[in-house]
Amino acid sequence: MRIVLQAALIGLSLALSLGVQSKELTDATRFIATSPASDAIEFKSTKKFQSAEYCPDNTCEVVRAPGSVSDAEFKKFYAAYLFYVSSYNYLINWRADDKAQSQARHILSALKGNSCGPGSADYVKCSLKAFIQKNGVTGSFVRHDEGTKGATAFSPLEEVAKLK
């Protein structure tokens, strides 16, 4: 098990023991920790930004939000983004799981300020788009190839727009 997953579980334990945003943080953290991506995700947090790096192979998908976004909110957003938007094929079977679909929808509905109607056909798009626009979320693909590192920016908003 990677150090990142261990850190997430320690964070989960700490949140539970402190009772700080415990329900919201634990739902998203547990959802990510039980995903097929769990051992390939690293969260980073500074005063300037929050980021999640999903690196299942020699490529990474990095999603970043300002540091003003709380840890709990960013993890809720990222859990939903990973489930609904990330383009990695490693996630296909997870997305087909009924329990995971229900959990993802629950986490999405818990995003602060989410005014999208849960019954609407575009609920997922609306919810993710609203969070991205409100918080200035950015993204990049990073490729590690033969000792070199190359990054290409992408728009999470455009990725969300591709959802069917």
C-alpha positions in Angstrom: 0.0 0.0 0.0 1.4 3.4 -0.9 2.3 6.1 1.6 -0.4 8.3 0.0 -3.2 5.8 0.8 -1.8 5.4 4.3 -1.8 9.2 4.7 -5.4 9.4 3.5 -6.4 6.7 6.1 -4.5 8.6 8.8 -6.3 11.7 7.8 -9.6 9.8 7.9 -8.8 8.6 11.4 -7.9 12.1 12.5 -11.0 13.6 11.1 -13.1 11.0 12.9 -11.4 11.5 16.2 -11.7 15.3 16.0 -15.2 15.2 14.5 -14.1 18.0 12.1 -16.1 17.8 8.9 -16.1 14.1 9.6 -19.1 12.9 7.6 -18.2 14.9 4.5 -14.4 14.2 4.6 -14.9 10.5 5.4 -17.3 9.9 2.6 -15.0 11.3 -0.1 -11.9 9.9 1.5 -13.3 6.4 1.9 -14.7 6.5 -1.6 -11.3 7.4 -3.1 -9.5 4.9 -0.8 -11.7 2.1 -2.0 -11.5 3.0 -5.7 -9.2 1.2 -8.1 -7.2 4.4 -8.3 -6.4 4.6 -4.5 -2.8 3.5 -4.7 -2.1 5.9 -7.5 -3.5 9.2 -6.1 -1.5 11.7 -4.1 -3.1 14.8 -2.5 -1.1 17.9 -1.8 -2.1 20.9 0.1 -0.4 24.3 0.7 -1.7 27.8 1.4 -1.6 28.4 -2.3 -3.3 25.3 -3.7 -4.9 21.9 -3.2 -4.1 19.3 -5.8 -4.7 15.7 -6.6 -2.4 13.7 -8.8 -3.6 10.5 -10.3 -0.6 8.6 -11.8 -1.6 5.0 -12.7 1.3 4.6 -15.2 3.9 7.0 -16.6 1.3 9.7 -17.0 -0.4 11.7 -14.4 -3.6 13.7 -14.4 -3.2 16.6 -12.0 -6.2 18.7 -10.9 -5.6 21.8 -8.8 -7.7 24.3 -6.9 -6.8 27.4 -4.9 -5.7 26.9 -1.3 -8.8 28.7 -0.1 -10.9 25.6 -1.0 -11.2 23.4 2.1 -9.6 20.0 2.1 -13.1 18.4 2.5 -14.6 20.3 -0.4 -11.7 19.6 -2.7 -11.8 15.9 -1.9 -15.5 15.8 -2.5 -15.0 17.5 -5.8 -12.1 15.3 -6.8 -13.9 12.1 -5.9 -16.7 13.1 -8.2 -14.3 14.3 -10.9 -12.3 11.1 -10.8 -15.5 9.0 -11.0 -17.3 10.9 -13.7 -14.6 12.6 -15.7 -11.1 11.1 -15.6 -10.3 9.5 -18.9 -8.2 6.6 -17.6 -9.5 3.1 -18.6 -8.5 1.7 -15.2 -11.7 3.2 -13.8 -14.3 1.6 -16.2 -15.4 -1.3 -14.0 -15.6 0.9 -10.9 -17.9 3.3 -12.8 -20.2 0.4 -13.7 -20.6 -0.6 -10.1 -24.1 0.3 -8.7 -22.8 1.0 -5.2 -20.0 3.3 -6.5 -22.5 5.2 -8.7 -24.7 5.8 -5.6 -21.8 6.9 -3.5 -20.5 9.2 -6.2 -23.9 10.9 -6.6 -24.1 11.3 -2.8 -20.7 12.9 -2.6 -21.6 15.2 -5.5 -24.8 16.3 -3.8 -22.7 17.3 -0.7 -20.6 19.9 -2.5 -21.0 23.2 -0.8 -23.2 25.6 -2.8 -24.4 23.0 -5.2 -27.6 24.4 -6.5 -28.1 22.0 -9.4 -31.2 19.9 -9.3 -30.4 16.3 -8.4 -33.2 15.1 -10.7 -32.0 16.9 -13.8 -30.4 15.0 -16.7 -27.3 17.3 -16.5 -26.9 17.1 -12.8 -23.3 15.8 -12.9 -22.2 18.3 -15.5 -23.9 21.2 -13.7 -22.5 20.3 -10.3 -18.9 19.8 -11.5 -19.0 22.8 -13.8 -20.3 25.1 -11.0 -17.5 24.0 -8.7 -14.8 24.4 -11.4 -16.0 27.9 -12.3 -16.5 29.1 -8.7 -13.1 27.8 -7.6 -10.9 28.3 -10.7 -9.9 24.6 -11.0 -7.1 23.9 -13.4 -5.6 20.7 -14.8 -2.6 19.2 -16.5 -1.4 16.0 -17.9 2.2 15.1 -16.9 4.1 12.5 -18.7 7.3 11.0 -17.3 9.2 9.5 -20.1 12.9 8.3 -20.1 13.9 10.7 -17.4 12.1 13.7 -18.7 8.9 15.3 -17.5 6.5 17.1 -19.8 3.3 18.8 -18.8 0.3 19.8 -20.9 -2.4 22.0 -19.5 -6.1 21.0 -19.9 -9.3 22.6 -19.0 -11.4 20.5 -16.5 -14.4 22.5 -17.6 -13.9 21.2 -21.2 -13.5 17.7 -19.9 -16.8 18.0 -18.0 -18.5 19.3 -21.1 -17.6 16.1 -22.9 -19.7 14.0 -20.5 -22.7 12.4 -22.1 
